[in-house]
Amino acid sequence: MNKQAIIITTAGFVIGLAEALIYYSMGENKDKKEKFTYKIPPAPELAKTAGIVMVTAVLTAGLTWVIEASMKGSPKLIKASV
């Protein structure tokens, strides 16, 4: 795995997990009238969530690689002079 794929996967995992935890907290707080609190799911649910987020992060890195590889052969845009 190259450095760029590791960076994309790691960033996708960190941001994706943070997003998932925010959504979890929103769901846990939906019927409460009190102040919003952040919650972490129980360990088994957290592990499942982290696994799903890791799969999507790896898929994002793979898709990025495919898109970049397909664009390498595309013609370059020429800057128009005005």
C-alpha atoms as an extended CHARMM CRD file, in Angstrom:
* protein
*
        82  EXT
         1         1  MET       CA              0.0000000000        0.0000000000        0.0000000000  PROA      1               0.0000000000
         2         2  ASN       CA              1.4520000000        3.3820000000       -0.9220000000  PROA      2               0.0000000000
         3         3  LYS       CA              1.6930000000        6.4260000000        1.3260000000  PROA      3               0.0000000000
         4         4  GLN       CA             -1.1920000000        8.2550000000       -0.3430000000  PROA      4               0.0000000000
         5         5  ALA       CA             -3.5570000000        5.3060000000        0.1800000000  PROA      5               0.0000000000
         6         6  ILE       CA             -2.5790000000        5.1110000000        3.8490000000  PROA      6               0.0000000000
         7         7  ILE       CA             -3.2160000000        8.8440000000        4.2960000000  PROA      7               0.0000000000
         8         8  ILE       CA             -6.6140000000        8.6950000000        2.5630000000  PROA      8               0.0000000000
         9         9  THR       CA             -7.6460000000        5.5780000000        4.4930000000  PROA      9               0.0000000000
        10        10  THR       CA             -6.5690000000        7.0290000000        7.8460000000  PROA      10              0.0000000000
        11        11  ALA       CA             -8.2470000000       10.3850000000        7.2420000000  PROA      11              0.0000000000
        12        12  GLY       CA            -11.4140000000        8.6740000000        6.0240000000  PROA      12              0.0000000000
        13        13  PHE       CA            -11.4630000000        6.4070000000        9.0740000000  PROA      13              0.0000000000
        14        14  VAL       CA            -10.9320000000        9.2040000000       11.6100000000  PROA      14              0.0000000000
        15        15  ILE       CA            -13.5130000000       11.5210000000       10.0440000000  PROA      15              0.0000000000
        16        16  GLY       CA            -15.9680000000        8.6970000000        9.3770000000  PROA      16              0.0000000000
        17        17  LEU       CA            -15.7610000000        7.3620000000       12.9320000000  PROA      17              0.0000000000
        18        18  ALA       CA            -16.2140000000       10.8470000000       14.3800000000  PROA      18              0.0000000000
        19        19  GLU       CA            -19.2660000000       11.3250000000       12.1470000000  PROA      19              0.0000000000
        20        20  ALA       CA            -20.7050000000        7.9580000000       13.1780000000  PROA      20              0.0000000000
        21        21  LEU       CA            -20.2490000000        8.7740000000       16.8720000000  PROA      21              0.0000000000
        22        22  ILE       CA            -21.9610000000       12.1340000000       16.4120000000  PROA      22              0.0000000000
        23        23  TYR       CA            -24.9130000000       10.4390000000       14.7050000000  PROA      23              0.0000000000
        24        24  TYR       CA            -25.0420000000        7.8660000000       17.5050000000  PROA      24              0.0000000000
        25        25  SER       CA            -25.1260000000       10.6390000000       20.1030000000  PROA      25              0.0000000000
        26        26  MET       CA            -27.8260000000       12.4710000000       18.1620000000  PROA      26              0.0000000000
        27        27  GLY       CA            -29.9390000000        9.3230000000       18.1530000000  PROA      27              0.0000000000
        28        28  GLU       CA            -29.4100000000        8.7780000000       21.8510000000  PROA      28              0.0000000000
        29        29  ASN       CA            -30.3970000000       12.3890000000       22.5930000000  PROA      29              0.0000000000
        30        30  LYS       CA            -33.3800000000       12.6880000000       20.2380000000  PROA      30              0.0000000000
        31        31  ASP       CA            -36.1230000000       12.4280000000       22.8770000000  PROA      31              0.0000000000
        32        32  LYS       CA            -34.2790000000       14.1400000000       25.7190000000  PROA      32              0.0000000000
        33        33  LYS       CA            -35.1680000000       17.6240000000       26.8030000000  PROA      33              0.0000000000
        34        34  GLU       CA            -31.8720000000       18.0410000000       28.6780000000  PROA      34              0.0000000000
        35        35  LYS       CA            -28.6170000000       19.3920000000       27.3620000000  PROA      35              0.0000000000
        36        36  PHE       CA            -27.0530000000       17.4390000000       24.4800000000  PROA      36              0.0000000000
        37        37  THR       CA            -24.4670000000       14.8960000000       25.6530000000  PROA      37              0.0000000000
        38        38  TYR       CA            -21.9740000000       12.9010000000       23.6350000000  PROA      38              0.0000000000
        39        39  LYS       CA            -22.1330000000        9.1590000000       24.1300000000  PROA      39              0.0000000000
        40        40  ILE       CA            -19.9980000000        6.2520000000       22.9870000000  PROA      40              0.0000000000
        41        41  PRO       CA            -21.8120000000        3.0290000000       22.1190000000  PROA      41              0.0000000000
        42        42  PRO       CA            -21.1360000000       -0.2090000000       23.9850000000  PROA      42              0.0000000000
        43        43  ALA       CA            -17.9310000000       -1.9950000000       22.8970000000  PROA      43              0.0000000000
        44        44  PRO       CA            -19.5650000000       -4.5600000000       20.5400000000  PROA      44              0.0000000000
        45        45  GLU       CA            -21.5240000000       -1.8470000000       18.7190000000  PROA      45              0.0000000000
        46        46  LEU       CA            -18.4730000000        0.4450000000       18.6020000000  PROA      46              0.0000000000
        47        47  ALA       CA            -16.4140000000       -2.3900000000       17.0760000000  PROA      47              0.0000000000
        48        48  LYS       CA            -19.0570000000       -2.9960000000       14.3910000000  PROA      48              0.0000000000
        49        49  THR       CA            -19.2370000000        0.7120000000       13.6310000000  PROA      49              0.0000000000
        50        50  ALA       CA            -15.4480000000        0.9950000000       13.4130000000  PROA      50              0.0000000000
        51        51  GLY       CA            -15.3580000000       -2.0220000000       11.0900000000  PROA      51              0.0000000000
        52        52  ILE       CA            -17.9270000000       -0.5280000000        8.7400000000  PROA      52              0.0000000000
        53        53  VAL       CA            -16.1350000000        2.8250000000        8.7490000000  PROA      53              0.0000000000
        54        54  MET       CA            -12.8020000000        1.0850000000        7.9870000000  PROA      54              0.0000000000
        55        55  VAL       CA            -14.3270000000       -0.7240000000        5.0100000000  PROA      55              0.0000000000
        56        56  THR       CA            -15.6960000000        2.5420000000        3.6190000000  PROA      56              0.0000000000
        57        57  ALA       CA            -12.3430000000        4.2790000000        4.2160000000  PROA      57              0.0000000000
        58        58  VAL       CA            -10.5090000000        1.5540000000        2.2700000000  PROA      58              0.0000000000
        59        59  LEU       CA            -13.1050000000        1.7510000000       -0.5220000000  PROA      59              0.0000000000
        60        60  THR       CA            -12.6540000000        5.5390000000       -0.6440000000  PROA      60              0.0000000000
        61        61  ALA       CA             -8.8840000000        5.1270000000       -1.0250000000  PROA      61              0.0000000000
        62        62  GLY       CA             -9.4200000000        2.5360000000       -3.7620000000  PROA      62              0.0000000000
        63        63  LEU       CA            -11.8870000000        4.7150000000       -5.6200000000  PROA      63              0.0000000000
        64        64  THR       CA             -9.4910000000        7.6560000000       -5.3590000000  PROA      64              0.0000000000
        65        65  TRP       CA             -6.7350000000        5.5180000000       -6.8760000000  PROA      65              0.0000000000
        66        66  VAL       CA             -9.0020000000        4.4190000000       -9.7440000000  PROA      66              0.0000000000
        67        67  ILE       CA            -10.0990000000        7.9880000000      -10.4970000000  PROA      67              0.0000000000
        68        68  GLU       CA             -6.5290000000        9.3150000000      -10.3880000000  PROA      68              0.0000000000
        69        69  ALA       CA             -5.2920000000        6.4810000000      -12.6190000000  PROA      69              0.0000000000
        70        70  SER       CA             -8.0340000000        7.1600000000      -15.1630000000  PROA      70              0.0000000000
        71        71  MET       CA             -7.2390000000       10.8720000000      -15.2120000000  PROA      71              0.0000000000
        72        72  LYS       CA             -3.5300000000       10.4000000000      -15.9140000000  PROA      72              0.0000000000
        73        73  GLY       CA             -4.2390000000        9.7510000000      -19.5660000000  PROA      73              0.0000000000
        74        74  SER       CA             -6.7530000000       12.5470000000      -19.9780000000  PROA      74              0.0000000000
        75        75  PRO       CA             -5.7950000000       15.6690000000      -21.8690000000  PROA      75              0.0000000000
        76        76  LYS       CA             -4.6250000000       18.6220000000      -19.8010000000  PROA      76              0.0000000000
        77        77  LEU       CA             -6.7350000000       21.7460000000      -19.7060000000  PROA      77              0.0000000000
        78        78  ILE       CA             -5.1900000000       24.7550000000      -21.4030000000  PROA      78              0.0000000000
        79        79  LYS       CA             -5.5150000000       28.0430000000      -19.5820000000  PROA      79              0.0000000000
        80        80  ALA       CA             -7.3440000000       30.5670000000      -21.7410000000  PROA      80              0.0000000000
        81        81  SER       CA             -5.6550000000       33.9080000000      -22.1350000000  PROA      81              0.0000000000
        82        82  VAL       CA             -7.8980000000       36.9390000000      -21.9850000000  PROA      82              0.0000000000
